[in-house]
Amino acid sequence: MDKKWLSRLAVIVEARHGKEVCERVFGDIYSVEKNHAAKAAWFERFTSGMDDLDDKEFLANMMADNCPCGGGSEREAIKLRENYNKSETLEDFVAMTKFGDKKKLVGNVLYLTKNKTRRKNMGQIAQGCWCELAGHADKYVSDIFCYCCTVGHTGKAFKKAFGDDTRVEFVESLIVGGKGCTVAIHLPVK
């Protein structure tokens, strides 16, 4: 649980919604124990609290813009751009793309799905989720949290490769009951 990252999010939420609301949503981040039950309870409180704010667009953008695990490295963006320039069609480009476990191209929209785990998860819901924190989900939660990984982590490389106006959309995730974690990326037409 990246408590420094969560503290940064708390500052953003407090600036928009006030200290009392922030404390209700985040609680005392630094007192959360390192066991599954404590993290699961905190995560449910956090995601439910964000839902209760009824400010989804702001919160989804906050999550996407503040992805703590990087994503969108310059190297990834350069490789995407090189592959795009080498390819004759979008289908060729998609075949060269190393993102996601499952790829599907519909027109110029690339659907990327992560559905393989990289760690042993402890939560009952998010089996296969890559996120250390969301992996503790014992109940389905809103999709706001998932903008971090999908639109943030995955989308950053595509935005760097093709420009900030590249549209990236959350589609589904494991912790909201999806079959995988899917993002839709609107590619430039060839």
C-alpha positions, 0 to 999 in steps of 0.5 A: 500500500503506497501511503505516500501516493494515497497522501497525495490523492488526499491532498487533491481531494481535500483541496476540492471537497474540504478536510472533513470529507477527505478524512471521511474518505481516506481516514488515517492512511498511516495507521492501516495495518499490513494484513489483508483484512485491514487493507480490504476494509480500508479499500472498501471505505476509500472506494465507497467514500469516493463514490459518495462524493458524486464527482466521478469525472474529477475523481477518475481524472485524478486517478488517471493523472496520478498513477503511482506505478509509472506507465507511459515511459518514454521508451514505451512511447518511442516503441509505439510510435516506431511500430506505428510508423513501420506498420502499413495498417492499424492491424499491423500496428496492433500485432506489434503492440506488446501491451495487454494479454488480449488485443482487439481492434474495432475500426481505429479503437484498440481494446487492450485487456490485462487478465493475467496476474503478476502476483498472488492476490488475497482478495476474493473479488480481484483475483488477477488484478495487478494492483497491490491495493485493489488486490485486497478487494473482497467486494465489488467496488466502483470503477473510479479506482481503476482509472489509475491502471487503465487510463493512467498506466496503460494510456500514458504511453499511447498519449505520449506516442500519439499526443495528449488529445489521444482518447483513452477510455476505461471499459471494465475491470475485475473489481467491478465484475468484468472478465479482465481490465480493459481500456479502449485507445482511439488510435490515429487513423492510417 
